[in-house]
Amino acid sequence: MELTQYFIMSGVTGLVTSVATVVALKVDIRWMKNTLADHEKRLRVIEGVRYGE
C-alpha cells in the first residue's frame, strides 16, 4: 500500500510540476512579446523624432 501511495504522489507531483512549467513559459513568452512591442514603439518614436516625421 505504501509503494502505491509513493507512486501516486510522485505522479501527482510530476503532473503539477509540468503544468506549472508550461504556465511559467507562457507568462514569460507573453512578457517578452510585450517588451519587444514596447521597444518597437519607442524605436519608432525615436526614429520619427530623428528624421523629422
Beta strands, then each sheet from edge to edge (+ up, - down):
end
